[in-house]
Amino acid sequence: MSKAPCGHSGHARRLIQQPLHELTEKLRLGDRKITAPRQAILNVLRRHAHPLTIKEIHQELDKSDCDPATVYRNMHTLEGLGLVKRFDFGDGSARFELVEGEESVHHHHLVCRNCSLILEIDDCWLAAVEKELAKAHGFAEINHRLEFFGVCPKCQAAGAGAS
């Protein structure tokens, strides 16, 4: 899978290959302590190719690692440090995923409106639109966020597609 913004293709699962020690080193660079809960949260996020809610992250943690409030506080700290990216799919739950490397690999999501299945969509054809917008309006450094919503095959088969 290409790492170039806009224009890469495929629907491969995008897992963070960065070792945990490299992620925690970024905490040090941000003048933050490397706590057991932060390490546990980063490790959970590394194992998933799609954004997770705070509740989903907490469910995967050993209950001795931290409580939901600790997960919530740490997610906002990690977001502020640029280690995670927040997504809002319109259902009232913020979702978070790790940022790979210095910048997040540009991608979109396809979200099932019924079961909340999230698929990574790497195809992006909007680079030309961004350039045209920049040229037409004198903007620089234009970027975008675009998410797609529909009904997955499993929900369609279950008859839940009538929404």
C-alpha positions as CSV (number, residue, x, y, z in Angstrom):
1,M,0.0,0.0,0.0
2,S,1.4,3.4,-1.0
3,K,1.9,6.0,1.8
4,A,1.5,9.0,-0.6
5,P,-1.4,11.2,0.3
6,C,-4.3,10.9,-2.2
7,G,-4.0,8.5,-5.0
8,H,-3.1,5.3,-3.2
9,S,-5.3,2.4,-3.8
10,G,-6.6,-0.8,-2.2
11,H,-8.5,-1.7,0.9
12,A,-5.8,-3.3,3.0
13,R,-6.0,-3.3,6.7
14,R,-3.8,-0.5,8.0
15,L,-2.0,-1.6,11.1
16,I,0.6,0.6,12.8
17,Q,4.0,-1.1,12.4
18,Q,5.8,1.3,14.6
19,P,7.2,-0.5,17.7
20,L,5.7,0.4,21.0
21,H,9.0,1.8,22.3
22,E,9.1,4.3,19.4
23,L,5.6,5.5,20.2
24,T,6.4,5.9,23.9
25,E,9.5,7.8,23.0
26,K,7.3,10.4,21.4
27,L,5.7,10.9,24.8
28,R,9.1,11.7,26.2
29,L,9.7,14.2,23.5
30,G,6.4,15.8,24.4
31,D,7.5,16.1,28.0
32,R,5.0,13.5,29.1
33,K,5.5,10.6,31.4
34,I,5.5,7.1,30.0
35,T,2.8,5.6,32.3
36,A,1.5,2.1,32.2
37,P,-2.0,3.2,31.1
38,R,-0.5,5.2,28.2
39,Q,1.6,2.3,27.1
40,A,-1.4,0.0,27.4
41,I,-3.6,2.4,25.3
42,L,-1.0,2.8,22.6
43,N,-0.7,-1.0,22.4
44,V,-4.4,-1.5,22.0
45,L,-4.5,1.1,19.2
46,R,-1.6,-0.6,17.5
47,R,-3.6,-3.8,17.2
48,H,-6.5,-2.2,15.3
49,A,-6.7,-1.0,11.7
50,H,-9.7,1.2,12.4
51,P,-10.6,4.0,14.9
52,L,-11.8,2.9,18.3
53,T,-14.1,4.6,20.8
54,I,-12.9,5.2,24.4
55,K,-15.3,2.4,25.5
56,E,-13.8,0.0,23.0
57,I,-10.3,0.9,24.1
58,H,-11.2,0.4,27.8
59,Q,-12.8,-3.0,27.1
60,E,-9.5,-4.3,25.6
61,L,-7.5,-3.1,28.6
62,D,-6.7,-5.2,31.6
63,K,-9.0,-3.6,34.2
64,S,-6.0,-3.0,36.5
65,D,-4.5,-0.7,33.8
66,C,-7.0,2.1,34.1
67,D,-10.6,3.2,34.4
68,P,-12.6,4.9,31.6
69,A,-11.8,8.4,32.9
70,T,-8.1,7.7,32.7
71,V,-8.6,6.4,29.1
72,Y,-10.5,9.6,28.3
73,R,-7.8,11.9,29.7
74,N,-5.0,10.0,28.1
75,M,-6.7,10.0,24.7
76,H,-6.9,13.8,24.8
77,T,-3.2,14.0,25.9
78,L,-2.2,11.7,23.0
79,E,-4.3,13.7,20.6
80,G,-2.6,16.9,21.7
81,L,0.8,15.3,21.2
82,G,-0.2,14.3,17.6
83,L,0.0,10.6,18.4
84,V,-3.6,9.9,17.7
85,K,-6.2,11.3,15.4
86,R,-9.9,11.9,16.4
87,F,-12.8,11.0,14.1
88,D,-16.4,11.8,14.5
89,F,-18.8,9.6,12.4
90,G,-21.9,11.5,13.6
91,D,-23.1,8.9,16.2
92,G,-22.0,10.9,19.3
93,S,-18.9,8.8,19.9
94,A,-15.4,10.1,19.2
95,R,-13.1,7.5,17.7
96,F,-9.3,7.5,17.8
97,E,-6.6,5.9,15.8
98,L,-2.8,6.1,15.9
99,V,-1.0,8.5,13.6
100,E,1.7,6.6,11.8
101,G,5.1,8.2,11.5
102,E,5.3,12.0,11.5
103,E,2.0,12.3,9.7
104,S,-1.1,10.3,9.4
105,V,-1.4,8.2,6.2
106,H,-4.3,9.9,4.3
107,H,-7.3,7.7,4.1
108,H,-11.1,7.7,4.4
109,H,-13.6,5.4,6.2
110,L,-16.7,3.5,5.1
111,V,-19.0,3.2,8.1
112,C,-22.1,0.9,8.3
113,R,-25.0,3.0,9.6
114,N,-26.5,-0.1,11.3
115,C,-23.7,-2.0,13.0
116,S,-20.9,0.7,12.9
117,L,-18.5,-1.6,11.0
118,I,-15.6,0.7,9.9
119,L,-13.5,-0.1,6.8
120,E,-10.4,1.8,5.7
121,I,-10.7,3.3,2.2
122,D,-7.3,4.3,0.9
123,D,-8.4,5.5,-2.5
124,C,-8.6,9.3,-2.7
125,W,-9.2,11.2,-5.9
126,L,-9.4,14.7,-4.4
127,A,-5.8,15.9,-4.8
128,A,-6.8,17.6,-8.0
129,V,-9.8,19.2,-6.4
130,E,-7.6,20.5,-3.5
131,K,-5.2,22.1,-6.1
132,E,-8.1,23.7,-8.0
133,L,-9.6,25.1,-4.8
134,A,-6.2,26.5,-3.7
135,K,-5.6,28.1,-7.1
136,A,-9.2,29.6,-7.4
137,H,-9.3,31.0,-3.9
138,G,-5.6,31.7,-3.1
139,F,-5.5,29.2,-0.3
140,A,-2.4,27.1,0.7
141,E,-2.0,23.8,2.5
142,I,-5.6,22.6,1.8
143,N,-6.6,19.3,3.1
144,H,-9.9,17.5,3.6
145,R,-11.8,14.9,5.6
146,L,-14.3,12.7,3.9
147,E,-16.2,9.8,5.4
148,F,-18.7,7.5,3.6
149,F,-21.7,5.9,5.2
150,G,-23.9,3.0,4.0
151,V,-25.2,-0.5,5.0
152,C,-22.7,-3.4,5.1
153,P,-23.4,-6.7,3.4
154,K,-24.1,-8.5,6.7
155,C,-26.7,-5.9,7.7
156,Q,-28.2,-6.1,4.2
157,A,-28.5,-9.9,4.5
158,A,-30.1,-9.5,7.9
159,G,-32.8,-7.2,6.5
160,A,-31.5,-4.2,8.4
161,G,-30.8,-2.2,5.3
162,A,-34.2,-0.4,5.3
163,S,-33.1,2.8,7.0
